[in-house]
């Protein structure tokens, strides 16, 4: 049996080695390393895949979130609502821009932002909502859009973990994650569902005005070279990373299917174990399983993870501390106990290996050992 990894990028590479190598070598041959043809090709192909008017490639997912917020014309002190159970970048960019992060609790079943809590958190200073499609499935976007329209708010989707998933509206219409709000953001970090071999990200929108502004911000505020109309940043996807992504994009749906199959395998194995709650797929979203995250019930998590490690099985905790309890984001408005669901999840979640190359032998080994170990934890 192959060694088990949280993410097996090398085995994935070997399956499409020729496509990847050809793409990278073509960039080297042309020596067009920045803003080259591969970036334009990938941009157009991703627009077609997502059925969105504009894809603006940038340097990473955090830049994508920051530039998206910069494009909205928000002012210092304006409030942006986001979940407290998420990766730090979601609130980090809000704080960096001098805006006020307002955190709310999440739904216990889906890990995504609780829409009822969003409504409660709105004040006259609220300008935007940033829902996070955590672990691979979408937040309740239809309800979020209703709230946003009611209060005249922007919606910026953090789709950094949900590429390849769809949101399903009540009328049956399905849209790609990240293409539903005013702006969507994603990351191409290597471990993502669509990952490059370094850093990368992108911004999506169907709004022509926002697309033009976002493109300018990402390019030093320029529309015409050396004429800087607005304050911008330097954030771009390089051509080699674009070549990798262009090679991998046609495989994305199969990658998602492989993750879903692995998740189904785990779910079947764990369905009778009273010490775990397996991931829930909501009625309004497909799940691309960026992570396979369990909720543990009366389990010594540290002992479980250590014992799995001893048997060659990695496991991770996403995320051990919610945003409002992070030292950098301590705020007089919030204290321990204010967001009980997120605080509980931070103490009970654990993620098992999840990637496109897991085979049945590995999945069975992980599952059987997990069940044996958890019985004594």
C-alpha positions in Angstrom: 0.0 0.0 0.0 1.2 3.5 -0.8 2.0 5.8 2.1 -1.0 7.8 3.1 -0.9 11.6 2.9 -3.4 14.3 3.7 -3.0 15.4 0.0 -1.1 13.4 -2.6 -0.1 15.9 -5.2 2.7 13.8 -6.6 0.5 10.9 -7.6 -2.0 13.3 -9.1 0.8 14.9 -11.1 2.1 11.5 -12.5 -1.4 10.8 -14.0 -1.2 14.0 -16.1 2.5 14.4 -16.2 2.8 15.0 -20.0 0.1 17.7 -20.0 1.7 19.5 -17.1 5.2 19.2 -18.4 4.2 20.4 -21.9 2.5 23.4 -20.4 5.4 24.4 -18.3 8.0 23.9 -21.0 5.9 25.9 -23.4 6.1 28.9 -21.0 9.8 28.5 -20.7 10.2 28.2 -24.5 8.3 31.5 -25.0 9.9 33.1 -21.9 6.6 34.9 -21.4 6.6 34.4 -17.6 4.2 37.2 -16.6 0.9 38.1 -18.2 1.7 35.5 -20.9 -0.6 33.7 -23.2 -1.1 30.8 -20.8 -2.7 33.2 -18.3 -5.1 34.5 -20.9 -5.9 30.9 -22.1 -6.6 29.8 -18.5 -8.7 32.8 -17.8 -10.9 32.2 -20.8 -11.2 28.5 -20.1 -12.2 29.1 -16.5 -14.8 31.7 -17.5 -16.3 29.1 -19.8 -16.2 26.4 -17.1 -17.8 28.6 -14.5 -20.2 30.3 -17.0 -19.2 33.7 -15.6 -18.4 36.9 -17.6 -15.2 37.8 -15.9 -12.3 35.9 -14.3 -9.4 38.1 -13.0 -6.4 35.9 -12.1 -4.4 37.2 -9.1 -1.5 36.0 -7.0 -3.3 34.1 -4.2 -6.7 33.7 -2.5 -6.0 36.3 0.2 -5.2 38.9 -2.5 -8.4 37.9 -4.2 -10.4 38.7 -1.1 -8.6 41.9 -0.4 -8.9 43.2 -4.0 -12.6 42.3 -4.1 -13.2 44.4 -1.0 -11.1 47.2 -2.3 -13.2 47.4 -5.4 -16.4 48.1 -3.5 -15.5 51.6 -2.4 -15.9 50.9 1.3 -14.7 53.4 3.9 -12.8 53.0 7.2 -15.1 51.8 9.8 -17.6 50.2 7.4 -18.7 46.8 8.7 -18.2 43.5 6.9 -20.0 40.4 8.2 -18.2 37.0 8.0 -18.2 33.7 10.0 -16.0 33.3 13.0 -15.3 29.6 12.1 -13.1 29.9 9.1 -9.5 30.4 8.0 -8.0 33.7 9.2 -7.7 35.3 5.7 -11.4 36.0 5.6 -11.2 38.5 8.4 -7.5 39.5 7.9 -8.2 41.4 4.7 -11.1 43.2 6.3 -8.9 44.4 9.1 -6.0 45.3 6.7 -8.3 47.7 4.8 -9.3 49.5 8.0 -12.8 48.0 7.8 -14.5 46.5 10.8 -14.9 42.7 10.8 -18.2 41.6 12.3 -18.2 37.9 13.0 -21.2 35.6 13.4 -21.8 32.0 14.3 -22.1 29.1 11.8 -24.6 26.3 11.2 -23.7 23.2 13.1 -24.5 20.8 10.3 -22.8 22.5 7.3 -20.1 24.6 9.0 -21.2 27.6 6.9 -22.4 31.0 8.0 -25.7 31.0 9.9 -28.0 33.3 7.9 -30.2 34.0 10.9 -27.2 35.3 12.7 -26.3 37.5 9.7 -29.6 39.2 9.9 -29.1 39.9 13.6 -25.7 41.4 13.1 -26.6 44.1 10.5 -26.3 47.7 11.6 -26.4 51.0 9.6 -22.6 50.6 9.2 -22.9 47.2 7.5 -21.8 47.3 3.9 -21.0 43.7 2.9 -21.4 40.0 3.7 -18.6 37.5 3.1 -20.0 34.0 3.3 -17.4 31.2 3.3 -18.2 28.0 1.5 -16.3 26.0 4.0 -14.7 22.5 3.4 -16.3 22.3 -0.1 -20.0 23.2 0.1 -21.9 26.4 -0.3 -23.5 28.6 2.3 -27.2 29.3 1.9 -26.7 31.8 -0.8 -30.4 32.3 -1.7 -31.1 33.4 1.8 -27.9 35.5 1.9 -28.9 37.3 -1.3 -32.4 38.0 0.1 -30.8 39.6 3.2 -28.3 41.6 1.0 -31.1 43.0 -1.3 -33.2 43.9 1.8 -30.4 45.9 3.3 -28.5 47.0 0.1 -25.4 45.1 0.9 -22.6 43.6 -1.3 -22.0 39.9 -1.2 -18.4 38.7 -1.7 -18.2 34.9 -1.8 -15.1 33.2 -0.3 -15.0 30.2 -2.6 -11.4 29.3 -1.8 -12.4 25.8 -0.7 -15.4 25.1 -2.9 -14.2 25.0 -6.6 -16.2 22.4 -8.5 -19.3 22.6 -6.3 -22.7 24.1 -7.2 -25.4 26.0 -5.4 -28.9 24.8 -6.2 -31.7 27.4 -6.1 -35.2 26.6 -5.1 -36.3 26.7 -8.7 -33.7 24.0 -9.6 -31.2 26.4 -11.2 -27.6 25.5 -10.4 -24.7 27.9 -10.4 -21.0 27.3 -9.7 -19.7 28.3 -6.3 -18.3 31.8 -6.4 -20.5 33.1 -9.3 -23.6 33.9 -7.3 -22.8 37.1 -5.3 -21.5 40.4 -6.6 -18.0 39.0 -6.5 -16.5 35.5 -5.9 -12.9 34.7 -4.8 -10.9 31.5 -5.0 -7.4 30.2 -4.2 -5.3 27.9 -6.3 -3.0 26.9 -3.4 -1.6 23.4 -4.3 -3.9 21.5 -2.0 -7.1 23.1 -3.3 -9.5 21.2 -5.5 -8.0 23.1 -8.4 -4.5 23.8 -7.3 -1.3 25.1 -9.0 2.3 24.4 -8.1 2.8 27.5 -6.0 0.5 30.4 -5.1 -2.4 31.6 -7.2 -6.0 32.9 -7.0 -8.8 34.4 -9.0 -11.7 36.8 -8.7 -15.1 36.2 -10.5 -17.9 38.6 -11.4 -20.6 39.2 -13.8 -20.5 42.9 -13.2 -18.6 44.8 -16.0 -17.9 47.9 -13.9 -16.5 45.8 -11.0 -14.5 43.7 -13.3 -12.8 46.7 -14.8 -12.0 48.2 -11.4 -10.7 44.8 -10.0 -8.4 44.4 -13.0 -7.0 47.9 -12.4 -6.5 47.4 -8.7 -4.7 44.1 -9.3 -2.4 46.0 -11.7 -1.2 48.9 -9.6 -4.4 50.9 -10.3 -3.6 51.1 -14.0 -5.8 50.9 -17.1 -3.3 52.4 -19.4 0.4 51.7 -18.7 2.0 54.2 -16.3 -1.3 56.0 -15.8 -2.5 55.2 -12.3 -6.1 56.2 -11.8 -6.8 54.5 -8.5 -4.7 53.1 -5.7 -3.9 49.5 -6.5 -1.6 46.6 -5.6 0.6 44.2 -7.6 -1.1 40.8 -7.7 -0.9 38.5 -10.7 -0.9 34.8 -11.6 2.3 33.9 -13.3 2.4 32.0 -16.6 3.8 28.8 -15.2 1.1 28.5 -12.6 -1.5 29.3 -15.3 -0.1 26.5 -17.4 -0.5 24.0 -14.6 -4.0 25.2 -13.9 -4.9 25.0 -17.6 -3.8 21.4 -17.7 -5.7 20.5 -14.6 -9.0 22.4 -15.3 -10.4 19.7 -17.7 -9.9 17.1 -14.9 -11.6 19.2 -12.2 -15.0 17.5 -12.4 -13.3 14.1 -12.1 -11.3 15.3 -9.2 -14.4 16.4 -7.4 -16.1 13.0 -8.2 -13.1 11.2 -6.7 -13.3 13.3 -3.5 -17.1 12.6 -3.3 -16.5 8.8 -3.8 -13.9 8.9 -1.0 -16.3 10.8 1.3 -19.0 8.3 0.6 -16.7 5.4 1.5 -15.9 7.1 4.8 -19.5 7.8 5.5 -20.5 4.2 4.9 -17.8 3.0 7.2 -18.6 5.4 10.0 -22.4 5.4 9.8 -22.8 3.2 12.8 -20.1 4.8 15.0 -21.7 6.8 17.7 -18.5 8.7 18.4 -18.6 10.6 15.1 -20.9 12.7 13.1 -20.1 12.5 9.4 -20.3 15.5 7.1 -23.7 16.7 6.0 -24.4 17.7 2.4 -27.2 20.3 2.4 -30.2 20.2 0.1 -29.1 23.4 -1.7 -25.5 22.5 -2.4 -23.3 19.9 -3.9 -20.1 19.1 -1.9 -16.7 19.1 -3.4 -15.0 17.9 -0.2 -12.0 20.0 0.0 -11.8 18.5 3.4 -13.5 15.5 5.0 -14.2 16.9 8.4 -15.9 14.9 11.2 -17.4 16.0 14.4 -16.1 13.9 17.3 -18.5 13.0 20.2 -16.9 12.6 23.6 -13.5 11.7 22.1 -10.0 12.6 23.2 -9.1 14.3 20.0 -5.3 14.7 20.7 -5.0 11.0 21.6 -7.0 10.0 18.5 -4.7 12.1 16.2 -1.5 10.8 17.8 -2.6 7.2 17.6 -3.5 7.6 13.9 -0.1 9.2 13.3 1.6 6.2 14.9 -0.2 4.0 12.3 0.9 6.2 9.4 -2.4 8.0 9.1 -2.3 11.8 9.1 -5.2 13.9 10.5 -5.7 17.6 10.9 -7.7 20.1 12.9 -9.5 22.8 10.8 -9.8 25.1 12.8 -8.7 24.9 16.5 -9.5 28.6 17.4 -12.4 30.6 16.0 -11.6 34.2 14.8 -13.1 36.0 17.8 -10.7 34.1 20.2 -7.6 34.7 18.1 -5.1 37.0 19.9 -4.8 39.3 16.9 -8.6 39.8 16.6 -9.6 40.1 20.3 -12.3 42.7 20.5 -14.3 44.2 23.4 -17.5 43.3 21.5 -16.8 39.6 21.7 -15.9 37.1 24.4 -15.8 33.4 24.9 -19.2 31.9 24.9 -20.7 34.4 22.4 -20.6 32.0 19.4 -21.3 28.5 21.0 -21.5 26.6 17.7 -18.2 27.8 16.4 -16.5 27.3 19.8 -17.9 23.8 20.1 -16.8 22.9 16.5 -13.3 24.2 17.2 -13.0 21.7 20.0 -14.5 18.6 18.3 -13.6 18.6 14.6 -11.0 16.5 12.9 -10.2 16.0 9.2 -9.0 12.7 7.6 -7.0 12.4 4.4 -8.9 13.7 1.4 -7.6 13.9 -2.1 -8.1 12.6 -5.6 -5.7 9.7 -5.4 -7.1 7.8 -2.4 -7.7 4.2 -3.4 -9.9 1.6 -1.7 -7.0 -0.1 0.1 -5.9 3.2 1.6 -9.5 4.2 2.5 -10.2 0.9 4.1 -6.9 1.0 6.1 -7.7 4.5 7.3 -11.3 3.7 8.2 -10.6 0.4 10.0 -7.8 1.8 12.0 -9.8 5.0 12.8 -12.7 2.8 14.2 -10.4 0.7 16.3 -8.6 3.7 17.7 -11.6 5.8 18.4 -13.2 3.0 20.5 -10.5 3.6 23.1 -10.5 7.4 22.9 
